[in-house]
Amino acid sequence: MTLILGIVGHPLDHSVSVPMHMSAIFTLGIDYVYLSFDILPENLSHAIGQFKRENIKGFNVTIPYKETIMPYLDDIDERASRIGAVNTINNESGRLKGYNTDGTGYLTSLREQTGFDPRGKQVLLIGAGGAAHAVAYALLEAGAGHLTIANRTREHADMLCRHLGVYFPGGLLRSIGMDEINEGDHTQSDLVVNTTSIGMKGAGDITMDVTGLGKHAVVSDIVYNPLETGFLKRARAAGLAIHDGAGMLVHQGAESFRLWTGLRPPVDVMRQAVLKALQEHR
């Protein structure tokens, strides 16, 4: 019997997860299929119930459900619970268990593409949603020296700082509004990472003045469509090292694939499928 995997979110027209995971399925010759489930917010609860009834093997979770889907799950992995967001769900003997592979995927990709080591570094993180939870947790866990979280709604950044402060006490965290990112010592950050959907096709651009950053800084964006956002283009033009979102997508997807199948994912094949799909969606 063919086992069903998929991705849940809304909207999903930007997603390239289907070709990425199908490339892995074809390469390994396993009896799985990976589908796209674009679900409206008011239908989320019904959809999760349907997935359980139909014994869906597992699925990824993307914007805007990484936090709101958690109450509908039977179990949550301890690390995902600490992060406060879920991006991967596995059907384990009829119980839906939530995991988070975003943070490890991000960190693996960041190191792979730029060689950046977070230990002792100053980080400015833009956003306070589900992806921000995972990326912030991973950077702090890897030893980031100080993390500033900037968000359009300052209260959300405050809440994320308080949440993370439970696990990383000691004054490593602070929150600011988006209107403050070009002020003070934020311009001395070693890493600036956008974890929002700003920069996605038709979704504006991050307004930070990257020319104020030191030449050692890395500018990172988890958006992968387009592969090089306006934010990254401006950073490249300023002579800074950049990190795009495709690597995070591939590595978090590879870890999800391992959780669902128990098999070693063909990471290079998945990466090639992502890059090809992005070329076709230009």
C-alpha positions in Angstrom: 0.0 0.0 0.0 1.3 3.4 -1.0 2.1 5.5 2.1 1.1 9.2 2.0 3.3 12.1 3.0 2.7 15.8 2.4 2.9 19.4 3.4 0.3 21.5 5.2 0.1 25.3 4.9 -1.6 28.3 3.3 -0.8 29.5 0.7 1.4 26.8 -0.8 2.0 28.2 -4.3 5.6 29.1 -3.3 6.4 25.6 -2.0 8.9 23.3 -3.8 8.6 20.6 -1.1 6.7 18.2 -3.5 9.5 17.9 -6.1 12.1 17.8 -3.3 10.5 14.8 -1.5 9.4 13.0 -4.6 12.9 13.1 -5.9 14.0 11.3 -2.8 11.1 8.8 -3.1 12.0 8.0 -6.7 15.7 7.7 -6.0 15.2 5.2 -3.2 12.4 3.3 -5.0 10.0 3.3 -2.0 6.2 3.1 -2.1 5.4 6.6 -0.9 3.8 9.7 -2.4 4.2 13.3 -1.2 1.3 15.7 -1.7 0.4 19.3 -1.2 -2.4 20.2 1.2 -3.3 23.9 1.0 -5.7 24.3 4.0 -7.6 27.3 5.1 -7.3 28.2 8.8 -10.9 27.5 9.5 -10.5 23.9 8.1 -7.3 23.0 10.0 -8.9 21.0 12.8 -11.1 19.0 10.4 -8.1 18.3 8.1 -6.0 16.9 11.0 -8.8 14.7 12.0 -9.1 13.5 8.4 -5.4 12.8 8.3 -5.7 10.5 11.3 -8.7 8.7 9.9 -7.0 8.1 6.6 -3.7 7.1 8.3 -1.5 9.6 6.6 2.1 8.6 7.4 3.5 12.1 8.0 3.6 15.7 6.8 5.5 18.9 7.0 3.9 22.1 8.4 4.7 25.6 7.0 3.3 29.1 7.3 1.0 29.9 9.1 0.5 26.7 11.2 3.8 25.9 12.9 2.5 27.0 16.3 -1.3 26.8 15.9 -1.2 23.1 14.8 0.3 22.0 18.1 -2.9 21.6 20.2 -4.3 19.1 17.6 -1.4 16.7 18.1 -1.3 13.7 20.3 2.4 14.0 21.3 5.2 16.6 20.9 8.9 15.8 20.9 10.7 17.5 23.8 12.9 19.7 21.6 9.9 20.9 19.5 8.1 21.6 22.8 11.0 23.8 23.9 11.1 25.5 20.6 7.4 26.1 20.7 6.7 25.2 17.1 6.4 22.1 14.9 7.3 21.7 11.3 7.2 17.9 11.0 4.5 15.4 12.1 4.9 11.7 12.1 2.1 9.1 12.5 3.4 6.8 15.1 1.0 3.9 15.6 -2.1 6.0 15.1 -0.8 9.0 17.2 0.4 12.2 15.5 3.7 13.3 17.0 5.2 16.7 16.3 8.9 17.4 15.7 10.9 20.4 14.7 13.7 20.0 12.1 13.9 23.7 11.1 16.6 24.7 13.6 19.0 21.9 12.9 18.3 22.3 9.2 19.1 26.0 9.4 22.3 25.6 11.3 23.6 22.8 9.1 23.0 24.9 6.0 24.5 28.0 7.5 27.7 26.2 8.4 27.8 24.4 5.1 27.4 27.6 3.0 29.3 30.2 5.0 31.3 28.4 7.7 29.7 30.6 10.3 30.2 29.5 14.0 27.6 31.1 16.3 29.7 30.6 19.5 30.1 34.0 21.2 28.6 35.9 18.3 26.1 38.7 18.2 22.9 37.9 16.2 20.1 40.0 15.0 17.0 37.8 14.2 14.1 39.4 12.3 10.7 37.8 13.0 9.0 36.1 15.9 6.9 33.3 14.2 7.3 29.5 14.1 10.5 29.6 12.0 12.0 32.3 14.3 11.4 30.0 17.3 13.4 27.2 15.8 16.3 29.3 14.3 16.7 31.3 17.6 16.7 28.1 19.7 19.3 26.5 17.4 21.6 29.5 17.5 21.4 29.8 21.3 22.0 26.1 21.7 25.1 26.4 19.5 26.4 29.1 21.8 25.4 32.5 20.3 26.7 35.2 22.7 23.7 37.5 22.3 20.5 37.4 20.4 18.3 40.4 19.5 14.8 39.6 18.1 13.2 42.3 16.0 9.5 42.1 15.0 6.9 44.4 13.5 4.7 43.6 16.6 7.1 44.2 19.4 5.0 42.2 21.9 5.5 39.0 19.9 9.3 39.5 20.1 8.9 40.1 23.8 7.0 36.8 24.2 9.6 34.9 22.2 12.4 36.3 24.4 10.6 35.3 27.5 9.9 31.8 26.1 13.6 31.2 25.1 14.8 32.8 28.4 13.4 29.8 30.3 16.0 27.6 28.6 18.8 30.1 28.0 18.9 32.4 31.1 21.6 35.0 31.7 20.7 38.1 29.7 21.4 36.7 26.2 18.1 37.9 24.8 16.4 41.2 24.0 13.6 42.4 21.8 13.2 45.5 19.6 10.7 46.8 17.1 11.4 46.6 13.3 11.8 50.4 13.3 14.9 50.0 15.6 17.0 47.7 13.4 19.1 50.5 12.0 19.9 51.9 15.4 22.4 51.3 18.2 24.7 48.3 18.2 22.5 46.1 16.0 24.6 47.4 13.1 27.6 45.5 14.7 25.8 42.1 14.5 27.9 39.2 13.3 24.8 37.5 11.8 21.6 39.0 10.6 18.9 36.5 9.7 15.4 37.1 8.3 13.0 34.4 9.4 9.8 36.1 8.1 8.1 35.7 4.7 9.1 39.2 3.8 11.2 39.0 0.6 9.1 36.2 -0.8 7.7 36.9 -4.3 5.3 39.9 -4.0 6.0 40.2 -0.2 8.1 43.4 0.0 11.7 43.6 1.3 13.6 43.9 4.6 14.4 47.6 5.0 17.6 47.2 7.0 20.6 49.2 5.9 23.2 46.5 5.4 25.9 48.9 4.5 26.3 49.6 8.3 27.3 46.1 9.0 31.0 45.1 9.5 32.7 43.3 6.6 32.9 40.1 8.6 29.1 39.9 8.9 26.9 37.2 7.4 23.4 38.1 6.1 21.0 35.2 6.0 17.4 34.8 4.7 15.3 31.7 5.1 13.1 32.7 2.1 14.0 30.4 -0.8 11.7 31.7 -3.6 13.3 33.8 -4.9 16.6 32.2 -4.1 18.3 35.5 -3.7 15.9 38.0 -2.1 16.3 41.8 -2.4 17.8 41.7 1.2 20.5 39.3 0.1 21.2 41.2 -3.2 21.9 44.3 -1.2 24.1 42.4 1.2 26.1 40.9 -1.7 26.5 44.3 -3.3 27.9 45.5 0.1 30.5 42.8 0.0 29.0 40.7 2.7 28.7 36.9 2.9 25.2 35.7 2.3 23.2 32.6 3.1 20.0 31.8 1.2 17.0 29.7 2.3 17.4 26.7 0.0 19.9 24.9 2.2 17.6 25.1 5.2 14.7 23.8 3.2 16.8 20.8 2.0 18.3 19.9 5.4 15.1 20.2 7.4 13.3 18.2 4.7 16.0 15.5 4.8 15.6 15.1 8.5 11.8 15.0 8.2 12.2 12.3 5.5 14.4 10.2 7.9 11.8 10.5 10.6 9.0 9.3 8.4 10.8 6.5 6.5 13.7 5.5 8.8 15.9 5.7 5.7 19.0 7.8 4.9 17.8 10.7 2.7 19.6 11.4 -0.6 20.4 15.0 0.3 22.2 15.9 -2.9 19.3 14.6 -5.0 16.9 16.7 -2.9 19.1 19.8 -3.3 19.2 19.4 -7.1 15.4 19.0 -7.3 14.9 22.2 -5.2 17.2 24.2 -7.4 15.6 22.9 -10.6 12.1 23.7 -9.3 13.2 27.2 -8.3 14.6 27.8 -11.8 11.3 26.7 -13.3 9.2 28.9 -10.9 11.1 32.2 -11.7 
